[in-house]
Amino acid sequence: MRRPAAILIPAAAALVFLSFASSCRPKNPVPDWVKTAPRDSLAAFSGEAGWMLTHPEVQSLISHDPMVERALELFLQKAHISPRLETGRVTFHVIGLPQKGENTLQKGLEHALIQLNQFKDPAALVGALAESFPQEGSLRIQGRDWPLYVVLDIETGGTKAHIRAASDEAGQVWIGSLEALTHLTTREGLGAQPDAALAAEWISPRAPFQGYLQPEALLSGLRKNLEGSIVKDLPQGVNALFWSITPAEEKDQPVKFELALAGTPDGINQVTPWLQRLVAALNAVQAAPGAAPELMQEKRRVGLRCALTTQQLKLVMEKLGQPWFSFSLSEGGRKA
C-alpha cells in the first residue's frame, strides 16, 4: 500500500485544530471484542459482520491468505450464516509477526485469529456448529473448556494446517489454526491489560469499525515495513493504540473518528508532537464541516476525537499503517 510522506507544518498552526483540556471525557465500557481478545494480539481490525463479510476490499485482503479465506468461507457455508443479514461483529487479530521474506502486514493474516461475537441468534450459531462440524476435543479458554470443531485440515508446501473453531454456549466463536488458538488459553484477555483497557475506554464501543495496534511489539519486527507511517515515530512507552470510525448516514457527510493511546506517563507526555504531525497532515486536506477536533490527555492516555472527510480518513488510516477501505455501511450490505 502506498503511504504518502508526512506533511509537516509548524506545530503552532497544527494546534489551532486542537482543543486541549485536562480530560473530563466519560469512560465507555471496554468493547466486548477487546475483553476476550488474546492478550498478545498485536493488531486487530473489527467491524460489523454484514459489512466485513461482503465488502469486496475486505475480501481481497483476506484472499492474501488462501487458508484463512477458505476456512472462513467453509464455516459460513456450513453454519448457514447469511452475511448480508447478520448483525454481529467479526474481528481479525494478528497474533504473530511475519516471518523472514514476508514483507507485509497482509501476510500477517497467516498468523490470524478470526473472532465472531454478538450474533443475533447465538443459540442457532452454536447448534449449527455442532451439526455441521465434527467435534474434536476441547480447549481451555480463559478458565473454561470450549469444545473444538474440525473446520479444515490441509497441507500446503509440506506444511500441515489444522483449522478449528472453538465456541462457548453464548455463541462466541474463534476460528484459526490449533497453534493460533492456543494464544487464547491464558485466563486474562487483552481487556485485562491496563494500557489496553485505558485506551479502549476512550473509543465508542458501538462504533461500527474499530481497531487496535500494539506499537512496541509491531515496531520491533516491522519498522522497515512502516515507512510512510507515523506509527514508527511513536515515542517509547506507548503500549496501546485504538481507533474507531462511525460513518455518516448521509453521503458526503463527515465521518466520526476517534483515536486513543495509552502507556507510561513519560511516553504519553512525549506523544503530543506525534499528534501534532497527524493533525498537520489533516490540515493539508480540506477540512470537514463541524466542531473542531478535541485532544484530551491524562497521565497515562491521550485521545483525539474529530470529524473527517473521506480524504482525511484515508490519510489517517495510511498514517496509522492500517488497511484502507471505503468505510460506507451501505457498501457492506446494509445502511446504518
C-alpha positions in Angstrom: 0.0 0.0 0.0 1.4 3.4 -0.9 1.7 5.7 2.0 2.4 9.4 1.3 5.2 11.1 3.1 4.3 13.1 6.2 3.1 16.6 5.6 4.7 19.0 8.0 3.5 22.5 9.0 4.5 24.5 12.1 3.3 23.0 15.3 1.6 26.2 16.2 -0.6 26.0 13.1 -1.5 22.4 13.9 -2.6 23.3 17.4 -5.3 25.6 16.0 -7.2 22.5 15.2 -7.0 21.0 18.7 -8.9 21.9 21.8 -6.6 21.0 24.7 -8.2 20.2 28.1 -7.5 18.1 31.1 -9.7 15.1 30.4 -13.3 15.1 31.5 -14.2 12.7 28.8 -16.6 10.0 30.0 -15.4 6.4 30.1 -17.0 3.9 27.8 -17.2 0.2 28.6 -14.4 -1.8 27.1 -15.8 -3.3 23.8 -16.7 -7.0 24.1 -14.2 -8.0 21.4 -11.4 -6.4 23.3 -12.3 -8.1 26.6 -11.9 -11.5 25.2 -9.2 -10.9 22.6 -5.9 -12.8 23.1 -3.6 -10.9 25.4 -0.8 -11.0 22.9 -2.8 -9.7 20.0 -0.5 -7.4 18.0 -3.2 -5.8 15.8 -6.9 -6.1 15.2 -9.5 -4.9 12.8 -13.1 -5.2 13.9 -16.3 -4.4 12.0 -20.0 -5.2 11.6 -20.4 -8.7 10.2 -22.6 -7.8 7.3 -20.1 -5.3 6.1 -16.9 -7.3 6.8 -18.2 -10.5 5.2 -19.4 -8.8 2.0 -17.1 -5.8 1.3 -15.0 -6.6 -1.8 -11.9 -4.8 -0.5 -12.0 -6.7 2.8 -12.5 -10.0 0.9 -9.5 -9.0 -1.3 -7.4 -8.5 1.9 -8.5 -11.9 3.3 -7.6 -13.6 -0.1 -3.9 -12.9 0.6 -4.1 -15.9 2.8 -6.0 -18.7 0.9 -6.1 -20.8 4.1 -7.9 -18.2 6.1 -10.2 -17.4 3.2 -11.1 -21.0 2.6 -11.7 -21.7 6.3 -14.0 -18.7 6.7 -16.0 -19.5 3.5 -16.4 -23.1 4.6 -17.5 -22.0 8.1 -20.1 -19.5 6.9 -21.5 -22.0 4.4 -21.8 -25.0 6.7 -23.0 -22.9 9.7 -25.7 -21.4 7.4 -24.7 -17.8 8.1 -26.1 -15.2 5.7 -23.5 -12.4 5.8 -25.9 -9.7 4.4 -28.5 -10.4 7.1 -26.1 -10.8 10.1 -25.8 -8.1 12.8 -22.9 -9.5 14.8 -19.3 -8.4 14.7 -16.2 -10.0 13.0 -12.7 -9.2 14.2 -9.4 -10.3 12.6 -6.5 -10.5 15.1 -2.8 -10.7 14.1 -1.1 -12.7 16.8 2.3 -13.2 15.2 4.8 -11.2 13.2 5.5 -12.1 9.6 8.5 -14.4 9.1 11.6 -13.7 7.0 10.6 -12.9 3.4 7.1 -11.9 4.3 7.1 -8.2 3.8 3.5 -7.0 4.5 1.0 -6.9 7.3 -1.3 -8.7 4.9 0.9 -11.7 5.2 0.3 -11.5 8.9 -3.1 -13.0 8.2 -1.3 -16.3 8.2 -0.9 -15.7 11.9 -4.5 -14.7 12.4 -7.4 -15.5 14.6 -11.0 -14.7 13.5 -13.4 -13.8 16.2 -17.2 -13.8 15.7 -19.4 -12.5 18.5 -22.6 -10.5 19.2 -24.5 -12.5 16.6 -28.3 -12.1 16.6 -29.0 -15.8 17.3 -26.2 -17.3 19.4 -28.1 -20.5 20.2 -28.6 -21.2 16.5 -25.0 -20.5 15.7 -23.8 -23.0 18.4 -26.3 -25.5 17.1 -25.1 -25.1 13.5 -21.6 -25.6 14.7 -22.4 -28.9 16.4 -24.4 -30.2 13.5 -22.1 -29.1 10.7 -18.6 -29.8 12.1 -17.3 -32.9 13.9 -16.2 -32.1 17.5 -12.6 -33.0 18.4 -11.7 -32.4 22.0 -11.8 -29.0 23.8 -9.6 -26.1 24.6 -9.4 -24.3 27.9 -10.1 -20.6 27.1 -10.0 -18.1 29.9 -10.6 -20.7 32.6 -13.3 -22.7 30.8 -13.4 -25.6 28.5 -14.7 -24.7 25.0 -15.4 -27.6 22.5 -13.3 -27.6 19.4 -14.8 -28.3 15.9 -12.9 -29.5 12.9 -13.2 -26.9 10.1 -10.4 -27.9 7.8 -7.3 -29.9 7.6 -5.0 -29.0 4.7 -1.4 -29.4 3.6 0.4 -26.7 1.6 4.0 -26.9 0.6 4.7 -29.7 3.1 3.1 -27.7 6.0 0.0 -29.1 7.6 -2.6 -26.8 8.9 -5.4 -27.8 11.3 -8.1 -25.2 11.3 -10.5 -25.4 14.1 -13.5 -23.5 15.5 -13.9 -23.0 19.3 -17.2 -21.9 20.7 -18.8 -21.2 24.1 -22.5 -21.6 24.9 -23.1 -17.8 24.4 -22.3 -18.1 20.7 -18.8 -16.5 20.7 -16.7 -18.3 18.1 -13.0 -18.3 17.3 -11.6 -19.7 14.1 -7.9 -20.4 13.5 -5.1 -22.9 13.4 -4.6 -25.0 16.5 -1.4 -23.1 17.1 -3.1 -19.8 16.9 -6.0 -20.9 19.1 -3.5 -21.7 21.9 -3.0 -17.9 22.3 -6.4 -17.9 23.9 -5.5 -20.2 26.7 -4.3 -17.5 29.1 -7.0 -16.7 31.7 -6.8 -13.0 31.1 -7.6 -11.4 27.7 -6.4 -8.2 26.1 -9.0 -6.2 28.1 -7.2 -7.1 31.3 -4.0 -5.3 30.2 -4.2 -1.9 31.9 -3.0 0.2 29.0 -5.3 -1.6 26.5 -8.3 -1.0 28.8 -7.4 2.6 29.3 -7.2 3.3 25.6 -10.3 1.2 24.7 -12.4 3.2 27.2 -11.9 6.3 25.0 -13.4 4.8 21.9 -17.1 4.2 21.4 -18.0 0.5 21.9 -20.8 0.8 19.4 -18.7 2.3 16.6 -19.2 0.1 13.5 -15.4 -0.1 12.8 -12.7 -0.4 15.4 -9.1 -1.4 15.5 -6.1 -1.8 17.7 -2.3 -1.8 17.5 0.4 -2.8 20.0 3.0 -0.3 18.8 6.1 -1.5 20.7 5.7 -5.1 19.6 4.9 -4.2 16.0 7.8 -1.8 15.7 10.3 -4.4 17.0 9.7 -6.5 13.9 8.1 -4.3 11.2 9.8 -0.9 11.4 11.1 -1.2 7.8 7.6 -2.0 6.6 6.1 1.0 8.2 7.9 3.6 6.1 5.4 6.4 5.4 3.5 5.6 8.5 4.0 7.8 11.5 3.5 4.9 13.8 7.2 4.3 13.6 7.8 7.7 15.1 5.8 7.0 18.3 7.8 7.5 21.4 8.8 4.5 23.6 6.2 3.7 26.2 3.1 4.0 24.1 1.7 0.4 24.5 -1.8 0.6 23.1 -3.4 2.4 20.2 -7.1 2.1 19.5 -9.2 3.8 16.8 -12.9 3.9 15.8 -14.8 5.0 12.8 -18.5 5.8 12.7 -19.6 6.6 9.1 -22.2 9.3 8.4 -25.7 8.1 7.5 -25.8 10.6 4.6 -23.5 10.6 1.6 -20.7 13.2 1.6 -21.2 13.9 5.3 -18.1 13.8 7.7 -17.1 10.6 9.4 -16.7 10.5 13.2 -13.1 9.4 14.1 -11.7 8.5 17.5 -8.1 7.8 18.4 -6.8 6.8 21.8 -3.3 5.9 23.0 -2.1 4.7 26.4 1.2 3.8 28.0 3.7 5.1 30.5 3.4 8.7 31.8 6.7 9.5 30.1 5.6 8.0 26.8 2.2 9.9 26.9 4.0 13.1 27.9 6.1 12.8 24.7 3.3 11.9 22.3 2.0 15.4 21.7 4.4 16.2 18.8 3.3 12.9 17.2 -0.3 14.0 17.4 0.7 17.4 16.0 2.2 15.7 12.9 -1.1 13.8 12.4 -3.2 16.9 12.7 -0.8 18.8 10.5 -1.3 16.2 7.8 -5.0 16.5 8.1 -4.7 20.3 7.8 -3.3 19.8 4.3 -6.6 18.3 3.2 -9.9 20.1 3.0 -11.4 20.1 6.5 -14.8 18.5 7.3 -17.5 20.8 8.5 -18.5 20.8 12.1 -16.8 21.1 15.5 -13.0 21.5 15.8 -11.1 18.3 16.8 -10.7 17.7 20.6 -7.5 16.4 22.2 -7.8 15.1 25.7 -4.9 14.0 27.9 -4.4 12.3 31.2 -1.3 11.0 32.9 -1.3 7.6 31.1 -3.5 8.2 28.0 -4.3 10.7 25.3 -7.3 10.8 22.9 -8.3 12.6 19.7 -11.8 12.9 18.5 -12.8 14.7 15.2 -14.9 14.7 12.1 -13.1 13.8 8.9 -13.8 13.9 5.2 -13.3 10.7 3.2 -9.9 12.1 2.0 -8.8 12.9 5.5 -9.9 9.5 6.8 -7.9 7.7 4.1 -4.9 9.8 5.0 -5.2 9.0 8.7 -5.5 5.2 8.1 -2.4 5.3 5.9 -0.5 7.3 8.5 -1.5 4.6 11.1 -0.3 1.8 8.7 -3.9 0.4 8.6 -5.6 -1.1 5.6 -7.8 1.4 3.8 -11.4 0.6 2.8 -14.3 2.7 1.7 -16.0 2.9 5.1 -19.6 3.2 3.8 -22.0 0.9 5.6 -24.2 0.8 2.5 -21.4 -0.8 0.6 -21.2 -3.7 3.0 -24.7 -4.9 2.6 -26.8 -2.6 4.8 -27.1 1.0 5.7 -26.7 2.1 9.3 
